[in-house]
Amino acid sequence: MSRYRARAEEEELDREAFQEVQTFLEELLERPMLTIEGATEDDQQDTQIGDALAALLKDGVVLCEAANAIIPGVIKKVNKSKLAFKQMENHMKFIQVLQSWGVPANDCYNPNALHEGNDLRSVVRACYSLGAALQSNSELDWDGPVIGKPYASRNTRDFSVEQLKQQRLLASSGTAISLGSSTIMERPSVSRTGITAGFEYAGAGSSEISALGRGSSAVMERIPVSRTGITAGNDYVGAGSSEVSALGRGSSVVMERLPVSKIGITAGNEYVGSGSSSEVSALGKGSSATMERIPVSKLGITSGNEYAGSGSATEISAMALGSSRTMERVPISRTGITAGNDYAGSGSTTEVSAVSLGSSATMERASIGRTGITAGNEYAGSGS
């Protein structure tokens, strides 16, 4: 909302400035300039006046005529041609006149931008600068219509030698900030210097210990220190000799302690009455008290097999027997790598198997009388 409001206020200021420039130029030229055909009085207060003013000042003729109205003949030739470079000459002549009357170059405008219709505000600012120069430049001796405020005049001050001397003396005595409270509080002259001067001025005494350093010595009794060493505090509070402290004694004064007559890793076991070290503990006994156990009379890796009734170590187990009870097995009388071939009736080892025979039983084979890499080519009749 504030952005739109600022824009509206800016446009309102533009309209007021355009109106004042129009009035100023009309008073200089003593004729009306802007007449928008078909527009009401309210419409002329709108942005149309800005467009009309830009179109009127585009060729620079009105500005040159305004300068000649102030000082006749200051611009000798005003170009009224429609050519762009001629119109640019009018603007350059007007800007030269403004600068000769005391208008700074920063307050002038760019003729190219104005000719393109993009810099009307700078032309309006130049017209206000012209009004300021007319009011400030006494050489112009102008008493006609003006616009805006005059330029600020330089206030030159001439100081005498005595005034400058007094000023330097006052500056050397210090500024009001550095003087501080010296003008309202009494200050004695400083006759003592050194790091302890302030201490001595404050009347804090000599090199004695201050109240802060003394601490509680004035309200609490202090006994002279005649013992030194790391155990001095222990000696003063009466903590005793090298006896065991209450913290070290623990519960020895409230709980009965038996004399220790047995030592060793099994001493605690013997005190609680757990028996000698030859007996088996309850944890070691396991389920012997609730489950029947038979005496172990057989030892060895096969003892469990014998207890389960699985037979002796020479018999073959059911797993090892496999399918011997359900499938017929012939006695093995032949051994060797060709035993299976012999059982299947494939013939002796000198005969060729059916796989090896291939198509020799169904296809005619000619005797091979030629050998060499070209033998096949010769058999096929492909020529020599």
Salt bridges, closest charged atoms under 4 A:
GLU9 OE2 - ARG5 NE 3.48
GLU10 OE2 - ARG121 NH1 2.91
GLU11 OE2 - ARG7 NE 3.62
GLU12 OE1 - ARG15 NH2 2.54
ASP14 OD2 - ARG121 NH2 2.67
GLU65 OE1 - ARG31 NH2 2.82
GLU200 OE1 - ARG192 NH1 3.13
GLU270 OE1 - LYS262 NZ 3.47
GLU306 OE1 - LYS298 NZ 3.51
GLU378 OE1 - ARG370 NH1 3.04
